[in-house]
Amino acid sequence: MLYYLFDWLDKAFDVPGAGVFQYISFRAAMSVITSLIIMLLFGKPFIKFLRRKQIGETVRDLNLEGQKAKEGTPTMGGLLILASIIIPTLLFAKIDNIYVLIMLGTTIWLGLVGFVDDYIKVFRKNKKGLPGMYKVVGQVALGLVVGLLIMFHPDITVRETMELQGDRVSATTEAEGEQQVAEHSKKSVTVYSGEDVKSTRTTIPFVKDNELDYAKIITWMGDWAKKWVWLLYVLIVIFIITAVSNASNLTDGIDGLATSVAAVNGGALAILAWVSGNIIFANYLDIMYLPNIGELTVFIAAYMGATIGFLWFNTHPAEIFMGDTGSLAIGGIIAVFAILIRKEILLVILCGIYIVENLSVIIQTTGCKLYRKKHKLPVGVPVPVENRPFLMTPLHHHYQKKGIAEEKIVMRFFIVAIVLAVVSIVTLKLR
């Protein structure tokens, strides 16, 4: 909203300093600052409100050290995270940008799914919450909408080729390439041209010609397969969103873990979005240029501010939990954001923590089933701990069972997340 106000003030009255809102970098900085301010100002009052209403966590008995002390800790803090993301985005981003609208829709929708789950747990006193199938239905519905929008919305395109049109000539650059360079500074800039096309291409890390076209998975079968490319792409999008959102939910098990990992992931995606939406940097790095995608930097900056700010209250011992309202949303945001900037395959590296947490559950479940089948254990008889792949899953609980303090587990996972984020960014040039 403020972008349009200051753009009008700049054009109509030439107000000094109003043109600064043309800078994506400036608006992203304001977005992260505003998000942090919202979180830090309203965090304490929100926690007090939840305590007065007795909206506290019901902790399952997992026989973990310090677990019972968390009983009654205010939950549903995800509502504050969502507000800290949405408000700065509405203030500083271009609201008519399709990418921003998709991310706002993702935030609200998955926040709503998580809120229903938390509501059932807190107010209905049902520890199981929303049945898993209903959560999956919500995630699939989101994946369907996002996939169809990417395939058919006219504003979601890829610059197929970029050619140098002029060597230091005066021209207007793209808005996402820092629009003010031409419109306000009137400096000479290098101009690139190319055709904006619909595409199912994405980026493959560590590969020199680092683009994969999903269409080629089936189009080799003939012309009849081309009409089904959209369906293949939508299914891939649904899978990624469901997997990452659920993995984020699993990671939210100890104080500060999910939030710290999410903040690091957001920082890496902010860099990837900015360079992908900047025509000069995209050409220099030889990566896919995505018209208008740079505006997402403003959104992901708010996401970073919200997650970092939440850590102020969520670090051990946590004063508030985000609940599924937050954990489902932050995972879904990471997934959809990566898909929009065509870096979803990079999530294998960037979201390594999520993947390992998810795999630990799959390995544990499979291992216990095989043991039950082999030893013909009666229903209700647990598999002996020494015969399980892990002492407990998700993986962070395994380390808790080994006697490692929560704070140390979170810090080590946080360090690993930073390393994975750095590696993800390095893939821009390391091929």
Buried (B, 14 or more C-beta within 10 A) or exposed (E): EBBEEBBEBBEEEEEEEBBBBBBBBBBBBBBBBBBBBBBBEBBEEBBEEBBEEEBBBEBEEEEBEEBEEBEBBBBBBBBBBBBBBBBBBBBBBBBEBBBBBBBBBBBEBBBBBBBBBBBBBBEEEEEEBBEEEEBBEBBBBBBBBBBBBBBEBEEBBBBBEBEEEEEEEEEEBBBBBBBBBBBBEEEBBBBBEBEBEEBBBBBBBEEEEBBBEBBEBBBEEEEEBEEEBBEBBBBBBBBBBBBBBBBBBBBBBBBBBBBBBBBBBBBBBBBBBBBBBBBBBBBEBEBBBBBBBBBBBBBBBBBBBBBBBBBBBBBBEBBBBBBBBBBBBBBBBBBBBBBBBBBBBBBEBBBBBBBBBBBBBEBBEEBBEEBBEEEEBEEEEEBEEEEBBBBBBBBBBBBBBEEBEBBEBBBEBBEBBBEBBEBBBEBBEEB
